[in-house]
Amino acid sequence: MEQSTIDEGKTMAIIAYVTLIGTLIAWFMNKDKNNAFAKFHIGQALRAWIAGIIISIIASILVMITGVGVLGYLTYAGWVLAILGLINAVNGKMDKVPLVGDIG
């Protein structure tokens, strides 16, 4: 991928990892421009946030059933995945987010 494409899409890619709302904002911003770098990171951010929500729900249920409070730390999984993706976006890399990058 050309450096100019990466530079043009970097801001949208970074916004995508801020929150799930940021992902939606970046998607609407990229809708007309159709930047490949931003599109890749918007998809990765969406996967990270959805996985975070699902893992958080499962972790909450497991904490209620088992009473093991340590499982509550799994609720931060979405943030961890988003931070890893954000680091890649800032550095201009198109590396997939661990665990969920190949889904979809």
N, C-alpha and C positions, 0 to 999 in steps of 0.2 A: 504494500500500500504506500502511496506517495505521502511525503511529509506534509504537503499542503492540505491533503484531506484530513490527516490526523490533527493538524493545527486548527482547522476550521471546525472540527467536531469535538474538540477537547472540552470546551465549556459545557456543551450539552451532555457529554459523557459524564462529567463531574457532577452536574446537577442531578443526573439520573440516580446517583448513589446516595443523595442526601436523605431522602425519605421516599415512601411510596408515592406521595404527592409529587415529589421532585421527579420521579420516574415518569409520571403522567405529563408533567410540564415539559420535560425534555422530549417526550414522544410527540407532543403537539408542536414544539419548536422545530423538530426534525421532519415533520410531516411534509413540508414543502421543499426543504433542502435535500432530503434523502441522502444524508452523509453516511457512508458505510461504517466509519469508525464509531460515530454516535449511535447508529442503529445496533451495532454489535453490543456496545456497552449498555444501551437501554434494555436489550433483551437479557443480558446477564444480570442487570440490576433487578429486573422484574422477577427473574428466577430466584435471586437471593432473597427478596422481600417475601415472595410467596412461600418459599421454603421456611423462612423465619417464622411466618405466621403459623404454618402447619406444625412446625417443631414446637413452638410455644404452646399451642393448644394441647399437643400430646404430652409435653412436659408438665403442664398444669394438671392434667388428668392423672398422670403418674404420681405426682406429688400428693394429690388428694387420696389416691388409692393406697399407695405404699407408705406415705408419711415421711419419705426420704426427701428432706428439704434441699439437699445438694442438687437434685435433679432440676431444681428451679433455675439453675445457672444456664440450662439449655435454652431458656427464653432469650438469651443474648445471641443466639446462633445467627439470626438474620443480620444483626449489626456487624458481627465478625465477618460474615461473607461480604457484606456491603463494603466494609473497610478494605478488605483484600482486593475487591474489584476497583475501588476508588484509587488505590495505590497504582494499579495497572493503568487506569485511565490517566492519571496525572503523569505517569512516566511514558505515555504514548504507546503502551503495549496492548496487544489483543489476546492476552492470555485468558483462558476461561476460569470462572470462579470454581474453586474446589467443590466437590460433591454434587453440585447441581448444574454446572456449566454445560454438560452434555445433554441435559433433559430438554425435550421439545424439539 
